[in-house]
Amino acid sequence: MEIRPIRTEADYESALQEIDRLWGSPFGSPEGEKMDVLVTLVEAYEEKHYPIPPPDPIEAILYTIESQGMTWRDLEPYLGSQTRITEILNRQRALSLEMIRSLQSGLGITADILVQPYELRSIS
């Protein structure tokens, strides 16, 4: 396969097949170098044609606490009381700027994710 820009879906599929063929090539070998270039081209194409939207703020919080083995109670230093945590995670209350700052510094969730708008549910 000749290395060239990936402009079409056919180019993309062809590049993926070539990457599969080259997978496991020794680092620094001509085959390994070719695979490295193809992976870079495929990543650029995917970023443009198959963008992955950032997660919803509440989903990001839930994922973070689950992946770190935390419980909702562990969010108290960042969000406040258990009642407030429940309201936020059940989408009945929006995150405040102070909560966003606290979550970013304490849990490492980027503000870009936390400041996104998300739908609130009404309290019944």
C-alpha positions in Angstrom: 0.0 0.0 0.0 1.2 3.4 -0.9 1.0 5.9 2.0 -1.2 8.9 1.1 -3.8 11.1 2.8 -7.0 9.4 3.9 -9.8 11.2 2.2 -12.6 8.6 1.7 -14.1 5.7 3.6 -12.4 3.3 1.1 -9.0 4.9 1.9 -9.8 4.6 5.6 -10.7 0.9 5.3 -7.6 0.2 3.3 -5.4 1.9 5.9 -7.1 -0.2 8.6 -6.4 -3.4 6.7 -2.8 -2.4 6.2 -2.4 -1.6 9.9 -3.8 -5.1 10.8 -1.3 -6.6 8.4 1.6 -4.6 9.9 0.6 -5.1 13.5 3.4 -6.4 15.6 6.1 -5.2 13.3 9.4 -4.4 15.2 9.7 -0.8 16.3 12.0 1.1 14.0 11.7 -1.3 11.2 10.4 -0.1 7.8 7.2 -2.0 8.5 6.9 -0.5 12.0 7.5 3.0 10.7 4.9 2.5 8.0 2.4 1.4 10.6 3.2 4.4 12.8 2.5 6.8 9.9 -0.8 4.9 9.0 -2.0 5.0 12.6 -1.4 8.8 12.7 -3.4 9.2 9.4 -6.2 7.0 10.7 -6.4 8.9 14.0 -6.7 12.2 12.1 -9.4 10.9 9.8 -11.4 9.4 12.8 -11.1 12.7 14.7 -12.6 14.6 11.8 -15.2 12.0 10.7 -16.1 10.1 13.9 -15.7 12.7 16.7 -16.4 11.4 20.2 -18.4 14.0 22.1 -17.3 14.7 25.6 -19.2 12.9 28.3 -22.1 14.5 30.1 -21.0 16.1 33.4 -23.0 13.8 35.6 -21.8 10.7 33.7 -18.2 11.9 34.1 -18.7 12.3 37.9 -20.3 8.8 38.1 -17.6 7.2 36.0 -14.8 8.9 38.0 -16.2 7.7 41.4 -16.8 4.2 40.1 -13.3 3.9 38.5 -11.7 5.1 41.7 -13.7 2.8 43.9 -15.4 5.7 45.6 -19.0 6.0 46.9 -21.4 8.9 46.7 -20.4 9.8 50.3 -16.9 10.4 49.1 -18.2 13.4 47.1 -19.1 15.4 50.2 -15.9 17.5 50.2 -16.7 18.5 46.6 -20.5 18.8 46.5 -21.7 19.2 50.1 -24.3 17.2 52.0 -25.7 13.8 51.0 -28.9 15.5 50.1 -27.1 17.9 47.7 -25.1 15.0 46.2 -28.3 13.1 45.6 -30.0 16.1 44.0 -27.0 16.6 41.7 -26.4 13.0 40.7 -30.2 12.6 40.1 -30.1 15.7 37.9 -32.4 17.8 40.1 -29.8 20.5 40.9 -27.1 22.0 38.6 -23.5 22.1 39.5 -22.3 25.4 40.8 -19.1 27.1 39.8 -17.6 26.3 43.2 -18.5 22.6 42.8 -17.0 22.5 39.3 -13.8 24.0 40.6 -13.7 21.6 43.6 -14.4 18.6 41.4 -11.7 19.7 38.9 -9.0 20.1 41.6 -10.0 17.2 43.8 -11.0 14.5 41.3 -9.2 15.7 38.1 -12.4 16.0 36.0 -11.7 18.8 33.5 -13.8 21.9 33.7 -14.5 21.6 30.0 -16.6 18.6 30.8 -18.2 19.9 34.0 -19.3 23.2 32.5 -21.3 21.6 29.7 -25.1 22.1 30.0 -27.1 19.1 30.8 -30.8 18.5 31.3 -32.3 18.8 34.8 -35.2 16.7 36.0 -38.0 18.4 37.8 -38.5 17.4 41.4 -41.8 15.6 41.7 
